[in-house]
Amino acid sequence: MYAVEAQGLGKQFGSFSALRDCDLALPANKVIGLVGPNGAGKTTLLQLAAGLRYPTSGTIAVLGESPSANDPALLARMSFVGQERPLYGDFSVADNLEVARRLNLHWDHAYAIARVRRFGIPLDAKVRGLSTGQRAQVALAIAIGKRPELLLLDEPVANLDPLARVDMLEELMTTVAASGPTLIMSANALADVDRVCEYIVILTSGRVRLAGEIDEITAGHAFISGPRAEGIPAGWAVVDGREADRHGAWVLRADGARAPIEPRDNGTIARSATLEEIVLAYLRSAATEAGS
């Protein structure tokens, strides 16, 4: 069973297509990163998975079920934290945790209390008076305190200072290692994805451009720069390239039986592509297609 499976998934907002004909099979027990520019469809995909919105076309299944905000059994198995950090601002931190305890069957109150205290957040403090980082930590404590099978996080480290960002990512890695939920998170910073994720989905203009295990993706892509006259080695296809005068630089995708990518005496650089180079190549390629 996949954590999230979609076939032909689409979502329209008036004349705007937030998602278009998306096919996905996201594996369980993985840390999965959704990357793409603003407006790519990352938030919409997470909201569809959480049952907060419904598809215009196609289907989506979460933990083998059709997601719905009216399905308490499925909702008990997953947590969703949006960018707005949904908390009761006029309540204390302790009161927010108490509300969560009453609403969630498998609630781990001891964990939530310990986690909040570990980050030095006063339990009697009003949520409205907390910093952005502290509110994010309380929201995450509640999301994980449900002990979900699936954790959906929309930009969990957005607007956090560098130290709070690292603390949040380390906590996510610790949580996944300890209790093993599937984690699907959207992110704009590729360094965050590279730090914690095992699987990646690249979205642009509402379409899935690439999805797979990060190790397999990097193994199947290469970077080469040098004289244009050298050409592209057999068995490789260009994802994106930049050329100036008689030189160029390209990110390549394995396409069938491939010739080895090796440096040459004429100054050609050839090596495996980094995750950042791969993601940027697909984003540029999509932008080029959209502008043509």
Legacy VTK file of the C-alpha trace (Angstrom):
# vtk DataFile Version 3.0
C-alpha trace
ASCII
DATASET POLYDATA
POINTS 292 float
0.000 0.000 0.000
1.248 3.461 -0.907
1.075 6.377 1.488
-0.433 8.521 -1.273
-1.489 7.343 -4.714
-2.913 9.598 -7.419
-4.101 8.908 -10.947
-4.917 11.687 -13.382
-5.302 14.023 -10.419
-6.388 17.558 -11.234
-7.634 20.549 -9.273
-9.158 23.689 -10.767
-9.784 27.011 -9.045
-11.962 28.795 -11.552
-9.909 28.960 -14.741
-6.639 28.266 -12.894
-5.270 24.715 -12.924
-3.451 24.132 -9.628
-2.798 20.478 -10.519
-3.015 18.777 -13.903
-3.150 15.087 -14.727
-0.829 14.041 -11.888
0.142 10.395 -11.482
1.940 9.571 -8.234
2.673 6.545 -6.074
4.413 7.806 -2.941
5.855 4.966 -0.854
5.113 4.481 2.832
7.759 4.803 5.549
9.775 7.380 3.634
10.619 11.057 4.063
9.319 12.685 0.891
10.009 16.217 -0.310
7.749 18.201 -2.625
9.737 20.887 -4.428
8.891 23.474 -7.031
8.353 27.210 -7.443
5.522 29.091 -5.776
2.254 28.148 -7.462
3.563 24.758 -8.583
0.790 22.862 -6.757
2.616 21.671 -3.634
0.125 23.101 -1.133
-2.845 21.954 -3.197
-1.502 18.397 -3.334
-1.057 18.324 0.452
-4.544 19.753 1.007
-6.053 17.117 -1.289
-4.199 14.400 0.628
-5.470 15.828 3.922
-9.076 15.817 2.694
-9.344 19.609 2.921
-10.070 19.909 -0.793
-11.550 17.563 -3.356
-10.243 16.751 -6.841
-11.739 18.308 -9.926
-10.572 15.294 -11.925
-8.819 12.003 -11.309
-8.443 10.199 -7.994
-6.312 10.302 -4.868
-5.975 7.645 -2.167
-4.278 8.139 1.210
-3.300 5.070 3.219
-5.542 3.117 0.876
-8.598 5.319 1.481
-10.236 8.238 -0.278
-9.400 11.264 1.904
-12.231 13.264 3.408
-12.499 15.801 6.212
-15.610 13.861 7.272
-13.800 10.544 7.797
-12.688 10.487 11.457
-11.101 7.044 11.163
-8.750 8.172 8.388
-8.125 11.579 9.957
-6.963 9.837 13.129
-4.215 8.161 11.093
-2.693 11.349 9.692
-1.680 14.875 10.682
-1.556 17.982 8.520
0.144 21.255 9.435
-0.352 24.119 7.007
1.744 27.236 6.647
-0.642 29.202 8.863
0.160 26.980 11.913
-3.445 26.370 13.086
-3.448 27.054 16.831
-5.787 28.824 19.255
-4.028 32.154 19.724
-5.898 33.226 22.865
-5.285 29.860 24.558
-2.152 28.949 26.457
0.211 26.333 25.083
-1.064 23.886 27.721
-4.676 24.554 26.705
-3.855 23.909 23.043
-2.300 20.577 24.016
-5.334 19.732 26.153
-7.688 20.406 23.236
-5.567 18.092 21.092
-5.664 15.428 23.813
-9.462 15.476 23.879
-9.787 15.325 20.101
-7.295 12.556 19.298
-7.763 8.926 20.252
-4.075 7.958 20.173
-2.783 11.189 21.682
0.611 11.002 23.404
0.338 13.779 25.996
3.633 12.985 27.702
5.492 13.319 24.400
3.830 16.631 23.497
4.543 18.163 26.911
8.155 16.950 26.892
8.758 18.251 23.385
7.408 21.713 24.165
9.486 21.906 27.342
12.606 20.739 25.523
12.444 23.829 23.345
11.989 26.104 26.357
8.412 27.090 25.532
6.407 28.009 28.687
3.243 25.934 28.958
1.342 28.858 30.461
2.314 31.271 27.658
-0.416 32.500 25.334
0.165 31.206 21.812
-0.444 34.685 20.419
2.688 35.916 22.183
5.016 33.182 20.913
7.630 33.704 18.237
7.153 32.222 14.771
9.590 29.440 15.602
7.879 28.643 18.900
4.447 28.476 17.259
5.880 26.134 14.635
7.290 23.884 17.359
3.953 23.761 19.225
2.089 22.954 16.000
4.550 20.162 15.251
4.264 18.804 18.806
0.508 18.526 18.310
0.866 16.951 14.856
3.324 14.319 16.090
1.485 13.856 19.389
-1.372 12.299 17.411
1.074 9.472 16.604
-0.013 9.471 12.949
0.928 7.012 10.245
1.229 9.917 7.800
2.563 13.387 8.569
1.827 16.125 6.006
3.742 19.381 6.467
3.411 22.439 4.247
6.636 24.479 4.376
7.396 23.450 7.984
10.547 25.580 8.246
9.335 28.618 6.301
10.062 31.945 8.030
12.215 30.324 10.710
15.629 31.679 11.625
18.614 29.434 10.751
18.912 27.877 14.219
15.175 27.191 14.511
15.230 25.715 10.992
17.977 23.260 11.922
16.211 22.371 15.204
12.971 21.666 13.345
14.622 19.479 10.703
16.572 17.533 13.319
13.366 16.954 15.273
11.653 15.644 12.151
14.507 13.216 11.494
14.408 12.045 15.122
10.645 11.543 14.979
10.753 9.515 11.786
13.593 7.369 13.119
11.795 6.744 16.425
8.179 6.178 15.401
8.366 5.668 11.645
5.523 7.738 10.173
5.605 8.550 6.485
6.544 12.217 6.199
5.598 14.321 3.182
6.807 17.908 3.334
6.881 20.762 0.867
9.956 22.961 0.757
11.440 25.805 -1.233
14.990 25.384 0.075
16.717 22.472 -1.653
19.206 22.222 1.208
16.335 21.246 3.520
15.216 18.494 1.152
18.765 17.242 0.706
19.198 17.162 4.485
16.186 15.028 5.435
14.431 13.510 2.406
14.851 10.115 0.743
12.327 10.635 -2.048
11.520 13.724 -4.085
8.681 15.015 -6.253
9.396 17.949 -8.564
6.294 19.960 -9.464
5.977 22.841 -11.917
2.811 24.493 -13.208
0.699 21.826 -11.537
2.463 18.909 -13.216
4.768 16.218 -11.881
8.093 16.577 -13.685
10.040 13.924 -11.815
9.457 11.633 -8.842
11.628 8.965 -7.279
14.213 7.917 -4.735
16.870 10.604 -4.480
19.725 8.084 -4.701
18.276 6.605 -7.887
17.631 10.019 -9.405
21.164 11.261 -8.786
22.579 7.981 -10.128
20.603 8.475 -13.340
21.724 12.054 -14.037
25.056 13.607 -14.956
26.627 17.033 -15.360
28.979 17.842 -18.221
30.621 21.075 -19.305
33.108 21.765 -22.058
33.386 22.444 -25.795
30.090 22.185 -27.664
31.799 20.281 -30.454
32.219 17.287 -28.150
28.476 16.634 -28.262
26.368 14.639 -25.816
27.498 11.070 -25.030
25.339 8.237 -26.362
22.575 7.043 -24.068
22.063 10.439 -22.442
19.351 13.041 -23.040
19.621 16.739 -22.229
17.360 17.960 -19.426
18.657 21.517 -19.580
21.746 23.248 -20.897
23.448 26.615 -21.065
25.746 27.581 -23.936
28.063 30.545 -24.476
30.482 30.996 -27.378
31.889 27.523 -28.046
31.343 26.096 -24.570
28.345 24.801 -22.695
27.133 23.078 -19.538
24.383 20.465 -19.482
22.471 18.318 -17.024
21.803 14.946 -18.636
19.320 12.154 -17.978
20.147 8.511 -18.627
18.199 7.357 -21.672
18.781 3.708 -22.464
22.201 2.043 -22.670
24.514 4.877 -21.723
28.115 5.620 -22.522
30.285 6.402 -19.491
30.526 10.046 -18.462
34.222 10.796 -18.049
36.440 13.918 -17.983
38.518 14.530 -21.108
41.921 16.049 -21.796
40.370 19.062 -23.543
39.066 20.462 -20.265
35.655 18.807 -20.345
34.228 18.340 -16.840
32.028 15.272 -16.423
30.572 13.964 -13.168
27.393 12.942 -11.392
24.882 15.772 -11.089
24.007 17.060 -7.639
20.401 17.092 -6.457
20.359 20.885 -6.684
21.598 20.801 -10.285
18.979 18.204 -11.202
16.073 20.086 -9.623
17.108 23.408 -11.155
17.507 21.765 -14.564
13.938 20.439 -14.503
12.594 23.782 -13.277
14.427 25.655 -16.050
13.316 23.112 -18.634
9.689 23.533 -17.585
10.010 27.325 -17.679
11.493 27.119 -21.180
8.620 24.902 -22.339
6.064 27.296 -20.857
7.654 30.257 -22.636
7.936 28.601 -26.029
LINES 1 293
292 0 1 2 3 4 5 6 7 8 9 10 11 12 13 14 15 16 17 18 19 20 21 22 23 24 25 26 27 28 29 30 31 32 33 34 35 36 37 38 39 40 41 42 43 44 45 46 47 48 49 50 51 52 53 54 55 56 57 58 59 60 61 62 63 64 65 66 67 68 69 70 71 72 73 74 75 76 77 78 79 80 81 82 83 84 85 86 87 88 89 90 91 92 93 94 95 96 97 98 99 100 101 102 103 104 105 106 107 108 109 110 111 112 113 114 115 116 117 118 119 120 121 122 123 124 125 126 127 128 129 130 131 132 133 134 135 136 137 138 139 140 141 142 143 144 145 146 147 148 149 150 151 152 153 154 155 156 157 158 159 160 161 162 163 164 165 166 167 168 169 170 171 172 173 174 175 176 177 178 179 180 181 182 183 184 185 186 187 188 189 190 191 192 193 194 195 196 197 198 199 200 201 202 203 204 205 206 207 208 209 210 211 212 213 214 215 216 217 218 219 220 221 222 223 224 225 226 227 228 229 230 231 232 233 234 235 236 237 238 239 240 241 242 243 244 245 246 247 248 249 250 251 252 253 254 255 256 257 258 259 260 261 262 263 264 265 266 267 268 269 270 271 272 273 274 275 276 277 278 279 280 281 282 283 284 285 286 287 288 289 290 291
